Amino acid sequence: MLPVTVPSSRRLGRLVCGVLLAAGLLGPPGRAFAAPGPNPAPQAVPPAPAAQPVTWAVTLDQVTLYSAPNDQAVAFGDISAQVPLQILGYQGDWAHVYNPRSRTEAYVLSDLLGPSDPPSRYIITPPPALSDEFDVRGIVTDGAPLAVYPTSADEATERELNPNTWLTLTGAVNGEDGARWYQTTSGDFVPADAVFIPERTEDFTGRWLDVNLNTPSRVTAYEGDAEVTSFLAIRGAGSRPTPTGVFTILRRVANETMNSDTIGIPRFGPGGYYLTNVLFTQYFTGDGASFHYNYWSSAWGYPGSHGCLGLTYGDSAWLWEWAHVGTPVLIHY
């Protein structure tokens, strides 16, 4: 058996260095390690294509939307003037458009469009889901915004609605401002506290009047679902009964003269009248039915007028201070 020779540590070190030098991994003794070479140049990455600018237009008048670029295509319906549309392209005389309100595409004759700035972000933002769905009519009781999104922000307002405007409503949502809003059939929104729905009086928070024409005829004032006060009223008689239905106060006259000639009854004929200083008159129909002070009769709760609801001085004065143009009036038996 041959003897095994173990090299000393110094000799072992020289052997290892020699091997490394032979392999080209280590420089000669006394020479520093070579610095690594420079990194390869990064590959050039082509820039991302620039986003195409979005072009917006606005309808100049009422226009018809079509399924294809010709007037023989299926008509989707009409939209009103001043509706913003995104231009997707053109085909001849036709513009291919996207309607952010309905979130649909269509075609429209391009000469019916004008240039427009980008619309409010609220037109593009999808509205919240309905929290309650229904199909009813309601009447605006106070001046209120018709908004493209349920929020009180000015940029969402499309136009102002006047009192006594009837709307068809499809549901309710909780708005961005935390308030309750109603959605209309056009997809717009109106504050719920400005709309009276006869079938849902419990939802109304404002002031309204309930008139029960059964004897004795009585007017009851409500704020929301809370009764405020109640009083008797003279109602229409004979061929001129007090009308029933849902109304609102249309106009008010503090002191006027009532002449039967204005409603087709000759002043000096049977049933004619000419009354001065009629106080606190609040009309709820266009043909003259109203609440007013009735100083020439005291048949409270019974028939005796030409369709109006006659009140005592105190009750008519109170109602004058409490009600306003747009206050809903629900009249029934």
BELRA-V377800 format. One record per run of one state. SS is the DSSP state (a for helix, b for strand, c for the rest). FROM is the first residue (numbers start at 1). LEN is the number of residues. If there is no record, write none. Layout:
ss: [SS;SS]
from: [FROM;FROM]
len: [LEN;LEN]
This chain:
ss: [c;a;c;b;c;b;c;b;c;b;c;b;c;b;a;b;c;a;c;b;c;b;c;a;b;c;b;c;b;c;b;a;b;c;a;c;b;c;b;c;b;c;b;c;b;c;b;c;b;a;c;b;c;b;c;b;c;b;c;a;c;b;c]
from: [1;9;23;55;60;63;67;75;80;84;92;94;100;104;110;113;116;121;125;132;141;144;148;154;157;162;166;175;180;185;189;192;195;197;198;204;207;213;218;224;226;233;234;238;240;241;245;249;251;260;264;274;284;290;294;303;306;309;312;313;323;328;333]
len: [8;14;32;5;3;4;8;5;4;8;2;6;4;6;3;3;5;4;7;9;3;4;6;3;5;4;9;5;5;4;3;3;2;1;6;3;6;5;6;2;7;1;4;2;1;4;4;2;9;4;10;10;6;4;9;3;3;3;1;10;5;5;1]
